[in-house]
Amino acid sequence: MSSFARGLRLGLALAVTIITPVALIITSIRVIFTDAALQFEYRAPGFPPDPYGFTVEDRIHWAKLSKDYLFNNADISFLENQRLPDGSPLYNPRELSHMVDVKNLFQVMVRVWWVLLGVLAVLGLIAWRQKWGADYRRGLSRGGWLTVGLVIAVLLGVAASFNWLFTEFHRIFFEGDTWIFRYSDTLIRLFPIRLWQDVFIFAGLFNLAAGVALGYFLRERSGRKAAVRQLR
């Protein structure tokens, strides 16, 4: 095999290794923001009730609408026109501004997700046609272990200080203090700190399981095939 072809194989495996953790992390976020996940969270034992009067059904209803806004093509009027039973707006102007920022972030995330999945599919097709399957699987395996390492680092951060991690996350993706609200604001009533703690924990466990599965099983398969080739 030429050095050029060998370099392409190594490049393919490296690209798969780098892409895999990002694709897995975004997948876990997409799973979290589904109707079923929201219903499970709000009905979970010990989930704090809203001290200002939202019932579980109220939270599910308004959270679903808010989630739908993040992934649809509507502008902010989709939420701006929503009214609570007493006639007051669902979100105040500051909350609406934050939801626009969150939607922009989520829309980018979804586009990146589809691109990464497409790239993995194309690389898989190339690996299949060139008979580089072992390199592709090796890339997935290493990407799985890289995901495990990233998850452990994040979970250690959560264990050390969730508030610090939560704050730093928002400082990275949002400007100034636009993400800070009063406890009586609808965003906090619908999405209290307990929900975000559970989100980080679920995402961590999801990616940990997926990373271990990819890292262990694909590595074992690649190792067995390499051993067979050596025997031949």
Backbone torsions as a table, in degrees:
resi	resn	phi	psi	omega
1	MET	NA	136.1	-179.1
2	SER	-70.7	159.4	178.2
3	SER	-64.3	-31.8	178.6
4	PHE	-64.0	-47.4	179.0
5	ALA	-63.8	-39.0	178.5
6	ARG	-63.6	-39.7	177.9
7	GLY	-64.3	-38.8	177.1
8	LEU	-63.1	-40.9	179.3
9	ARG	-64.2	-43.3	178.6
10	LEU	-65.5	-39.4	178.3
11	GLY	-64.1	-40.5	178.1
12	LEU	-61.9	-47.0	-179.3
13	ALA	-63.1	-40.2	-179.8
14	LEU	-65.9	-42.2	178.8
15	ALA	-61.1	-43.3	179.0
16	VAL	-63.5	-40.1	179.4
17	THR	-61.0	-42.4	-177.5
18	ILE	-73.5	-39.7	-176.6
19	ILE	-70.7	-37.2	-172.7
20	THR	-54.4	-49.7	-179.4
21	PRO	-61.1	-41.0	-179.2
22	VAL	-64.9	-43.7	179.3
23	ALA	-62.9	-40.6	179.4
24	LEU	-66.4	-43.6	-178.7
25	ILE	-62.8	-44.8	179.2
26	ILE	-66.4	-35.9	176.8
27	THR	-59.9	-43.4	179.9
28	SER	-64.1	-37.8	178.3
29	ILE	-65.9	-40.6	179.8
30	ARG	-64.8	-36.9	177.8
31	VAL	-66.0	-39.8	-178.9
32	ILE	-61.1	-41.7	-176.6
33	PHE	-91.3	64.0	172.9
34	THR	-126.6	160.7	-179.8
35	ASP	-59.8	-42.3	-178.2
36	ALA	-62.7	-41.4	-179.5
37	ALA	-66.2	-40.1	178.8
38	LEU	-63.8	-44.1	179.5
39	GLN	-62.4	-42.7	178.9
40	PHE	-60.8	-43.8	-177.0
41	GLU	-64.3	-48.6	-176.6
42	TYR	-67.7	-25.3	-179.8
43	ARG	-97.0	2.9	-179.2
44	ALA	-66.7	142.1	177.6
45	PRO	-58.7	134.3	177.2
46	GLY	85.6	-2.2	178.1
47	PHE	-67.7	129.0	-172.2
48	PRO	-65.7	134.1	176.7
49	PRO	-71.4	160.4	177.6
50	ASP	-79.1	118.6	-178.2
51	PRO	-69.7	-9.0	-177.1
52	TYR	-106.0	5.4	168.2
53	GLY	116.3	-7.9	177.0
54	PHE	-65.2	132.7	171.9
55	THR	-83.9	172.8	176.3
56	VAL	-59.3	-42.5	-180.0
57	GLU	-64.5	-38.6	177.0
58	ASP	-60.8	-46.4	-178.9
59	ARG	-61.6	-44.1	179.8
60	ILE	-61.1	-43.6	-178.1
61	HIS	-62.6	-52.5	-175.4
62	TRP	-73.5	-34.0	177.4
63	ALA	-66.7	-38.0	178.1
64	LYS	-63.5	-43.6	177.8
65	LEU	-61.0	-42.3	179.7
66	SER	-64.8	-40.9	177.8
67	LYS	-64.9	-41.7	179.0
68	ASP	-60.2	-38.6	179.4
69	TYR	-61.0	-37.2	-177.5
70	LEU	-63.8	-29.5	-172.9
71	PHE	-111.1	-5.3	178.5
72	ASN	-94.0	-175.7	-177.7
73	ASN	-101.0	10.7	-177.4
74	ALA	-75.8	156.9	174.0
75	ASP	-87.7	-174.0	-172.8
76	ILE	-66.2	-16.3	177.6
77	SER	-61.4	-22.9	176.9
78	PHE	-55.8	-40.9	177.3
79	LEU	-92.7	-32.7	-177.2
80	GLU	-61.3	-30.0	-177.6
81	ASN	-88.4	-3.4	180.0
82	GLN	-76.7	135.9	-179.2
83	ARG	-124.8	139.5	173.9
84	LEU	-72.8	165.7	-177.9
85	PRO	-55.5	-27.9	179.9
86	ASP	-85.0	3.7	177.6
87	GLY	92.6	-8.9	179.7
88	SER	-76.9	153.5	-179.8
89	PRO	-66.2	148.5	178.9
90	LEU	-61.0	-45.9	-178.9
91	TYR	-125.9	144.7	175.0
92	ASN	-82.5	170.6	-176.2
93	PRO	-56.0	-37.5	-179.7
94	ARG	-66.1	-41.5	178.4
95	GLU	-66.9	-39.8	178.4
96	LEU	-62.1	-41.1	178.0
97	SER	-61.5	-40.9	179.2
98	HIS	-66.8	-38.7	179.4
99	MET	-64.1	-33.5	174.6
100	VAL	-62.5	-44.7	178.4
101	ASP	-61.9	-42.5	-179.6
102	VAL	-65.0	-41.4	179.5
103	LYS	-62.2	-43.9	178.6
104	ASN	-58.1	-42.2	179.0
105	LEU	-64.8	-44.9	-178.3
106	PHE	-66.8	-38.9	179.6
107	GLN	-63.0	-41.7	176.3
108	VAL	-63.2	-43.5	-179.7
109	MET	-58.9	-44.1	-179.1
110	VAL	-65.7	-41.7	178.9
111	ARG	-63.6	-43.0	177.7
112	VAL	-61.4	-40.4	179.8
113	TRP	-58.3	-48.9	-179.6
114	TRP	-65.0	-39.3	178.2
115	VAL	-62.1	-46.0	-178.9
116	LEU	-63.7	-42.5	177.2
117	LEU	-62.2	-39.2	177.8
118	GLY	-65.0	-41.7	179.0
119	VAL	-63.6	-43.0	177.7
120	LEU	-60.9	-39.1	179.0
121	ALA	-65.6	-43.9	-179.9
122	VAL	-64.5	-44.2	178.6
123	LEU	-62.7	-36.8	176.9
124	GLY	-64.5	-39.7	178.5
125	LEU	-65.5	-43.0	177.9
126	ILE	-61.4	-45.3	179.7
127	ALA	-60.6	-39.0	179.8
128	TRP	-66.9	-44.5	-177.7
129	ARG	-68.8	-34.5	-178.1
130	GLN	-92.1	1.9	-177.5
131	LYS	60.5	42.5	176.5
132	TRP	-107.7	29.2	-176.4
133	GLY	-56.5	-38.8	-179.5
134	ALA	-62.5	-38.2	178.7
135	ASP	-67.7	-40.4	178.6
136	TYR	-63.1	-46.7	179.5
137	ARG	-65.4	-36.3	178.0
138	ARG	-63.7	-39.4	176.9
139	GLY	-62.8	-43.3	177.1
140	LEU	-62.3	-41.5	-179.7
141	SER	-62.4	-47.7	179.3
142	ARG	-66.7	-35.4	174.9
143	GLY	-63.2	-36.3	176.3
144	GLY	-62.7	-45.7	179.7
145	TRP	-67.5	-34.7	175.7
146	LEU	-63.3	-39.3	176.4
147	THR	-61.0	-43.9	178.7
148	VAL	-58.6	-43.9	179.4
149	GLY	-62.6	-42.5	179.1
150	LEU	-65.1	-41.5	-179.8
151	VAL	-63.6	-43.9	179.4
152	ILE	-60.6	-41.8	178.7
153	ALA	-61.9	-42.8	-179.8
154	VAL	-67.7	-43.5	-179.3
155	LEU	-65.1	-33.6	174.6
156	LEU	-64.9	-38.1	176.5
157	GLY	-65.0	-40.1	177.1
158	VAL	-63.1	-43.3	-179.4
159	ALA	-65.6	-37.9	-178.4
160	ALA	-71.9	-48.1	179.9
161	SER	-166.4	97.7	179.4
162	PHE	-63.9	-39.8	-178.5
163	ASN	-59.9	-40.5	179.0
164	TRP	-64.9	-46.1	-179.4
165	LEU	-62.6	-42.7	179.7
166	PHE	-62.2	-43.4	-179.9
167	THR	-65.4	-44.9	-179.1
168	GLU	-65.4	-36.5	177.0
169	PHE	-58.3	-45.9	-178.5
170	HIS	-71.4	-32.2	177.8
171	ARG	-67.3	-29.7	178.8
172	ILE	-72.8	-43.1	-170.7
173	PHE	-99.5	-12.9	-178.1
174	PHE	-132.3	149.4	-176.6
175	GLU	-84.2	142.4	173.3
176	GLY	54.3	-137.9	-178.6
177	ASP	-110.7	29.6	-177.3
178	THR	-66.8	-11.9	-176.8
179	TRP	-102.0	6.0	-178.9
180	ILE	-98.3	128.2	-176.2
181	PHE	-133.6	166.3	175.8
182	ARG	-77.7	155.6	178.6
183	TYR	-62.2	-24.9	-179.1
184	SER	-84.3	-7.1	179.2
185	ASP	-71.9	148.9	-175.1
186	THR	-60.0	-39.2	-178.6
187	LEU	-59.0	-40.2	179.6
188	ILE	-73.7	-35.5	179.4
189	ARG	-66.8	-37.0	179.1
190	LEU	-81.2	-36.7	-174.1
191	PHE	-126.5	69.8	-179.8
192	PRO	-68.5	171.2	-175.6
193	ILE	-59.9	-32.4	178.8
194	ARG	-59.2	-40.1	-179.9
195	LEU	-62.2	-42.2	-178.3
196	TRP	-71.6	-31.9	173.4
197	GLN	-62.2	-44.3	179.1
198	ASP	-65.6	-35.6	177.8
199	VAL	-61.1	-46.9	-180.0
200	PHE	-63.8	-40.7	-179.1
201	ILE	-66.2	-46.4	179.5
202	PHE	-61.6	-47.3	180.0
203	ALA	-59.6	-39.4	179.0
204	GLY	-63.5	-47.5	-178.6
205	LEU	-67.1	-40.5	178.9
206	PHE	-59.6	-49.8	-177.5
207	ASN	-72.3	-30.9	176.1
208	LEU	-64.2	-46.2	179.4
209	ALA	-65.0	-44.6	-179.6
210	ALA	-65.8	-40.1	-179.9
211	GLY	-65.4	-43.1	178.6
212	VAL	-64.9	-41.6	179.8
213	ALA	-60.6	-48.4	178.5
214	LEU	-65.6	-46.1	-176.0
215	GLY	-63.7	-42.3	-175.0
216	TYR	-82.3	-55.0	-171.9
217	PHE	-69.5	-40.9	180.0
218	LEU	-73.1	-32.4	176.3
219	ARG	-64.7	-44.0	179.8
220	GLU	-61.6	-41.3	-179.0
221	ARG	-66.2	-43.8	178.8
222	SER	-62.9	-39.0	-179.3
223	GLY	-65.1	-40.6	179.6
224	ARG	-66.4	-40.1	-180.0
225	LYS	-67.6	-37.7	178.4
226	ALA	-64.2	-38.7	179.8
227	ALA	-64.7	-39.6	179.1
228	VAL	-64.4	-42.2	-179.8
229	ARG	-62.8	-38.5	179.6
230	GLN	-66.1	-37.6	179.3
231	LEU	-65.7	-31.0	179.9
232	ARG	-76.3	NA	NA
